[in-house]
Amino acid sequence: DLRNLMSDSVYVKYNRAGLGIFDQVTATYSFNTQREERVNQSGNGNPAASITHEFERMYVHGFQVKGVARLGDRHELLVGAELYPERIKAPSFAFNPVSGATTVRRGRVPDGATYRSEGIYVQDAFDIVPGVLKAVGDLRYSGAHYRSRAADSPLVNGKALWPDDSLDTSSVTFRAGVVATPQPGWSFTANVSRGFRAPHITDL
């Protein structure tokens, strides 16, 4: 059974024209929370098998800022940064339908685990032949960080349900390409790139 699947979000955006070298600057803050509860019974249909309850609620703050600058008649520069700290509340327990007893257990994700992703990027677009041929280059740093602490675990028989665990990973990626528009309505692109996928907290 999948229960109480909900998502709530709010964001605030600020735009300003003409700030320093930038023609436009945009800053955004967002908050998102998603929750669900998974209820499963093992035992291949055995009504006496334990029923597990896995409640999960994710809290995510988002911070973004970017600026766009027109440099001369042919260059357009974009720079930006983003930060997403996340935390998950994930208590879990098993219910015995025969005795009525409940037992604390480890869910899919350790309760209280945190995850943070961040990125810094820059993009430059240059009109080689205005309206006909454009070159675009992108460079980005991405990072992802995961933490779970044994101190956040309930104790079962005097032992924590999970150990201290962490993961830190990062990468520098790029994309370079050209866009050709031989005539209005027709465009051709060619790109070379190196990508990076930051793992999500539920992937860890």
GIKAUR-V874847 format. One record per pair of residues at least 12 apart in sequence whose C-alpha atoms are under 7 Angstrom apart, sorted by the first residue. I is the first residue (numbers start at 0). GAP is how many residues later the second one is. D is the distance in Angstrom with one decimal. If there is no record, write none. Layout:
[[I:GAP:D] [I:GAP:D]]
This chain:
[[0:37:5.9] [0:38:5.0] [0:39:6.5] [1:34:7.0] [1:35:5.8] [1:36:4.9] [1:37:6.4] [2:33:5.9] [2:34:5.0] [2:35:6.4] [3:31:7.0] [3:32:5.2] [3:33:6.3] [4:30:5.7] [4:31:4.4] [5:28:5.7] [5:29:5.4] [5:30:6.6] [6:26:5.8] [6:27:4.3] [6:28:6.5] [7:24:5.8] [7:25:5.4] [7:26:6.5] [8:22:5.5] [8:23:4.3] [8:24:6.4] [9:20:5.7] [9:21:5.4] [9:22:6.6] [10:18:5.5] [10:19:4.0] [10:20:6.3] [11:16:5.7] [11:17:5.3] [11:18:6.4] [12:14:5.8] [12:15:4.4] [12:16:6.6] [13:12:5.6] [13:13:5.2] [13:14:6.3] [14:12:6.6] [20:48:6.4] [21:45:5.9] [21:46:5.5] [21:47:4.4] [22:45:5.8] [22:46:5.0] [22:47:6.8] [23:43:5.7] [23:44:5.3] [23:45:7.0] [24:41:5.8] [24:42:4.3] [24:43:6.5] [25:39:5.6] [25:40:5.4] [25:41:6.4] [26:37:5.6] [26:38:4.3] [26:39:6.6] [27:35:5.9] [27:36:5.1] [27:37:6.4] [28:33:5.5] [28:34:4.8] [28:35:6.6] [29:31:5.8] [29:32:4.8] [29:33:6.7] [30:29:5.7] [30:30:4.6] [30:31:6.2] [31:27:6.1] [31:28:5.1] [31:29:6.6] [32:24:6.9] [32:25:5.4] [32:26:4.6] [32:27:6.2] [33:23:5.6] [33:24:5.3] [34:21:5.5] [34:22:4.2] [34:23:6.4] [35:19:6.0] [35:20:5.6] [35:21:6.6] [36:16:6.8] [36:17:5.4] [36:18:4.2] [36:19:6.2] [37:15:5.8] [37:16:5.1] [37:17:6.4] [38:12:6.8] [38:13:5.6] [38:14:4.7] [38:15:6.4] [39:12:5.3] [39:13:6.8] [47:49:5.9] [47:50:5.9] [48:47:6.9] [49:44:6.1] [49:45:5.5] [49:46:4.8] [49:47:6.6] [50:43:5.5] [50:44:5.0] [50:45:6.5] [51:41:5.9] [51:42:4.2] [51:43:6.2] [52:39:5.6] [52:40:5.5] [52:41:6.1] [53:36:6.9] [53:37:6.6] [53:38:4.7] [53:39:6.9] [53:53:5.8] [54:35:5.4] [54:36:5.9] [54:37:6.2] [55:32:6.8] [55:33:5.7] [55:34:4.4] [56:31:5.6] [56:32:5.1] [56:33:6.4] [57:28:7.0] [57:29:5.8] [57:30:4.4] [57:31:6.4] [58:27:5.6] [58:28:5.3] [58:29:6.2] [59:24:6.6] [59:25:6.0] [59:26:4.4] [59:27:6.7] [60:23:5.6] [60:24:5.7] [60:25:6.5] [61:21:5.9] [61:22:4.7] [62:19:5.5] [62:20:5.1] [62:21:6.5] [63:17:5.9] [63:18:4.4] [63:19:6.6] [64:15:5.5] [64:16:5.5] [64:17:6.5] [65:13:5.6] [65:14:3.9] [65:15:6.4] [66:12:5.5] [66:13:6.3] [73:52:5.4] [73:53:5.0] [74:49:6.9] [74:50:5.7] [74:51:4.7] [74:52:6.8] [75:48:5.8] [75:49:5.2] [75:50:6.7] [76:46:5.9] [76:47:4.7] [76:48:6.6] [77:44:5.6] [77:45:5.0] [77:46:6.4] [78:42:5.8] [78:43:4.3] [78:44:6.4] [79:40:5.9] [79:41:5.4] [79:42:6.5] [80:38:5.6] [80:39:4.3] [80:40:6.3] [81:36:5.5] [81:37:5.3] [81:38:6.6] [82:34:6.0] [82:35:4.4] [82:36:6.7] [83:32:5.6] [83:33:5.3] [83:34:6.2] [84:30:6.0] [84:31:4.3] [84:32:6.6] [85:28:5.6] [85:29:5.0] [85:30:5.9] [86:25:6.5] [86:26:5.9] [86:27:4.4] [86:28:6.3] [87:23:6.5] [87:24:5.4] [87:25:5.7] [87:26:6.4] [88:22:5.2] [88:23:5.4] [89:17:6.9] [89:19:6.6] [89:20:6.5] [89:21:4.4] [89:22:6.9] [90:16:6.9] [90:20:5.7] [91:12:6.2] [91:13:5.5] [91:14:6.0] [91:15:5.3] [92:12:5.0] [105:55:6.0] [108:93:6.7] [109:38:6.6] [110:41:6.8] [110:42:6.8] [111:36:6.8] [111:40:6.3] [112:34:5.7] [112:35:4.4] [113:32:5.8] [113:33:5.2] [113:34:6.5] [114:30:5.5] [114:31:4.5] [114:32:6.4] [114:86:6.1] [115:28:5.7] [115:29:5.1] [115:30:6.6] [116:26:5.5] [116:27:4.4] [116:28:6.4] [117:24:5.8] [117:25:5.3] [117:26:6.7] [118:21:6.9] [118:22:5.4] [118:23:4.4] [118:24:6.4] [119:20:5.6] [119:21:5.2] [119:22:6.8] [120:18:5.6] [120:19:4.2] [120:20:6.3] [121:16:5.8] [121:17:5.5] [121:18:6.5] [122:14:5.6] [122:15:4.4] [122:16:6.5] [123:12:5.8] [123:13:5.4] [123:14:6.6] [124:12:6.6] [130:50:6.9] [131:48:5.7] [131:49:4.7] [131:50:5.9] [132:46:5.8] [132:47:4.6] [132:48:6.3] [133:44:5.5] [133:45:5.1] [133:46:6.5] [134:42:5.8] [134:43:4.4] [134:44:6.4] [135:40:5.8] [135:41:5.3] [135:42:6.0] [136:38:5.7] [136:39:4.4] [136:40:6.5] [137:36:5.3] [137:37:5.0] [137:38:6.3] [138:34:5.9] [138:35:4.5] [138:36:6.7] [139:32:5.6] [139:33:5.2] [139:34:6.2] [140:30:5.9] [140:31:4.5] [140:32:6.5] [141:28:5.5] [141:29:5.4] [141:30:6.4] [142:26:5.8] [142:27:4.1] [142:28:6.6] [143:24:5.9] [143:25:5.4] [143:26:6.2] [143:54:5.9] [144:22:5.6] [144:23:4.5] [144:24:6.5] [145:20:5.2] [145:21:5.0] [145:22:6.5] [146:18:5.8] [146:19:4.5] [146:20:6.8] [147:16:5.7] [147:17:5.2] [147:18:6.4] [148:14:6.5] [148:15:4.4] [148:16:6.5] [149:12:5.7] [149:13:4.7] [149:14:4.9] [170:25:6.7] [172:21:5.3] [172:22:5.7] [172:23:6.6] [173:19:5.5] [173:20:5.5] [174:16:6.8] [174:17:5.7] [174:18:4.1] [174:19:6.6] [175:15:5.6] [175:16:5.5] [175:17:6.4] [176:13:5.3] [176:14:4.1] [176:15:6.3] [177:12:5.5] [177:13:6.7]]
